[in-house]
Amino acid sequence: MMVKQHMLFTLYSICGIVLKDILAVSVAATKNKVRGAQGQFPLVQNMTVTEGGIANLTCRVEHNDNTSLQWSNPAQQTLFFGDKKALRDNRIELVRATAQELTISISEVTLGDEGLYTCSLFTMPVKTAKAFLTVLGVPKKPEINGLTKPAKEGDHITLTCVTSGSKPAADVRWFRNEKEIKGAKEVNASGKTFTVKSSLRLQVDRQDDGVAYTCRVDHVALTTTHEDTTQVLEVHYAPIVNIKHSATLPQEGQYLKLECEPQGNPSPDPVLWTKDGGELPDLDHMIVEGRELTFTSLNKTDNGTYRCEATNHLGTSHAEYKLVIYDPNAQKNVPDHALIGGVVAVVVFATLCLIIVLGRYLARHKGTYLTNEAKGADDAPDADTAIINADGNHAHAEEKKEYFI
C-alpha cells in the first residue's frame, strides 16, 4: 500500500513538471506573438481620382501573423474585412486579399465618395492608418450667352461664358480667332463644386463680322484636352463702294470694264449705274451685267462721270469714275505747257536780276549839279556877276557832276 502511494506521488510530480514546462512554452510563444504584432503598422497612401473614374485603395503590412485587415469608408462603415465584403455596394470590389495586403476598388467614383478611408490591423490594441481620397469634379462643356444674331455695327454687346461642376474651380479663357483676350471672371461655390463665369464686353464694328469668339475651359481633371465652345459673330453694316477699272489710260476703240465692289452686310444687290447724274445711255457697246459695266469699244461720246450706288437697310453709299478718253495723236500736237512756263519763268527772273544790278550801280554814282549862277555865287553881289565869276575865276574849280540816263 505504501509503495502504491509513493508511485502515485512520483507520477503526479512528473506530470506537474511537464505541465509547468508546457505552460511556460505557451506563455513565451504568446508573448513573442504579441511583441511581433506590436511592431506592425498598416501602410496606406492618399489618392486623387477624377469623377467617374476608378479608385484603388491598398493597405499593406510587412510581417503579419494572420491578423485580419479591414477597410472602412469615411462614414466608418466596413467595406471589406479580409476577403469578406461587408457593405452592399456593387461599385466596390475586392482586388487582392492576403495576410500582408488588402486592396479594394471603387468604380464610377462620385464626389460623395471623397473623404478619409481607414485601414485597421486587428492586433491588441488595434492599429489604424488613414488615406484621403480626393475626387476631382469635371467641368461641364461651357455655354456662351448674350450673342444676338445679327448685331449692328456700333452695338455694345456682352458675351458670357459659363461652366459648372468643376472641383477645384476651373479656369475660363477667351480667344478672338485663336488670339487670347481678357475677360472678367467670377467664381461661385455650389456644394462641393464651382460655377465659373467669364464676361466679355464688345463694341462691334465691321471688322468683327465673321470673327470666331471661343470660350475655353482648362482644368486639372482635363489632362489631355480642354472643353471649349465657339460662336461666330455676324455684324450688319452699311455699304462702302469702290470702282475697279481695267485700263489706266483708256483710248478710243479700246475695251474697258468698270467693276463695282460694294462691301456691306447684308450684301447690297443689285447696284445702280448712272452717268452724269442720269440713266445710262442705251448703247450697243455699253453692257451692264450684275455689278460690271463693260464698254466693248470706247468712243468720245462715252466721256463722262459714272457712278455706282449700293444700298442695304442700313444705308446707301456710292463711288464715281470719271472717264476721259485719250487720243494719242492729238497729244503729239499739244504744246508742252510745262516747257513754255519754264522759259517764261527764266526770262522774268533774268529781267528782275538786271533791274536790281542797274539800280545798285546808279545808287553808287548819284550826285548834284550846279547852275552857272550857283558856281559864282560865293563872291558875286548879283546873278550877272556870279555868271562872270563862274566863267572866269572859277573856270578851274571842281565841279560836281550828275549823270542822266
Residue, then its C-alpha position, 0 to 999 in steps of 0.5 A: m500500500m505504501v509503495k502504491q502511494h509513493m508511485l502515485f506521488t512520483l507520477y503526479s510530480i512528473c506530470g506537474i513538471v511537464l505541465k509547468d514546462i508546457l505552460a511556460v512554452s505557451v506563455a513565451a510563444t504568446k508573448n513573442k506573438v504579441r511583441g511581433a504584432q506590436g511592431q506592425f503598422p498598416l501602410v496606406q497612401n492618399m489618392t486623387v481620382t477624377e469623377g467617374g473614374i476608378a479608385n484603388l485603395t491598398c493597405r499593406v503590412e510587412h510581417n503579419d501573423n494572420t491578423s485580419l485587415q479591414w477597410s472602412n469608408p469615411a462614414q466608418q462603415t466596413l467595406f471589406f474585412g479580409d476577403k469578406k465584403a461587408l457593405r452592399d455596394n456593387r461599385i466596390e470590389l475586392v482586388r487582392a486579399t492576403a495576410q500582408e495586403l488588402t486592396i479594394s476598388i471603387s468604380e464610377v467614383t462620385l464626389g460623395d465618395e471623397g473623404l478619409y478611408t481607414c485601414s485597421l490591423f486587428t492586433m491588441p490594441v488595434k492599429t489604424a492608418k488613414a488615406f484621403l481620397t480626393v475626387l476631382g469634379v469635371p467641368k461641364k462643356p461651357e455655354i456662351n450667352g448674350l450673342t444676338k444674331p445679327a448685331k449692328e455695327g456700333d452695338h455694345i454687346t456682352l458675351t458670357c461664358v459659363t461652366s459648372g461642376s468643376k472641383p477645384a474651380a476651373d479656369v475660363r479663357w477667351f480667344r478672338n480667332e485663336k488670339e487670347i483676350k481678357g475677360a472678367k471672371e467670377v467664381n461661385a461655390s455650389g456644394k462641393t463644386f464651382t460655377v465659373k463665369s467669364s464676361l466679355r464686353l464688345q463694341v462691334d464694328r465691321q471688322d468683327d463680322g465673321v470673327a470666331y469668339t471661343c470660350r475655353v475651359d482648362h482644368v486639372a481633371l482635363t489632362t489631355t484636352h480642354e472643353d471649349t465652345t465657339q460662336v461666330l459673330e455676324v455684324h450688319y453694316a452699311p455699304i462702302v463702294n469702290i470702282k475697279h477699272s481695267a485700263t489706266l489710260p483708256q483710248e478710243g476703240q479700246y475695251l474697258k470694264l468698270e467693276c463695282e465692289p460694294q462691301g456691306n452686310p447684308s450684301p447690297d444687290p443689285v447696284l445702280w449705274t448712272k452717268d452724269g447724274g442720269e440713266l445710262p445711255d442705251l448703247d450697243h457697246m455699253i453692257v451692264e451685267g450684275r455689278e460690271l459695266t463693260f464698254t466693248s469699244l470706247n468712243k468720245t461720246d462715252n466721256g463722262t462721270y459714272r457712278c455706282e450706288a449700293t444700298n442695304h437697310l442700313g444705308t446707301s453709299h456710292a463711288e464715281y469714275k470719271l472717264v476721259i478718253y485719250d487720243p494719242n495723236a492729238q497729244k503729239n500736237v499739244p504744246d508742252h505747257a510745262l516747257i513754255g512756263g519754264v522759259v517764261a519763268v527764266v526770262v522774268f527772273a533774268t529781267l528782275c536780276l538786271i533791274i536790281v544790278l542797274g539800280r545798285y550801280l546808279a545808287r553808287h554814282k548819284g550826285t548834284y549839279l550846279t547852275n552857272e549862277a550857283k558856281g559864282a555865287d560865293d563872291a558875286p553881289d548879283a546873278d550877272t556877276a556870279i555868271i562872270n565869276a563862274d566863267g572866269n575865276h572859277a573856270h578851274a574849280e571842281e565841279k560836281k557832276e550828275y549823270f542822266i540816263 
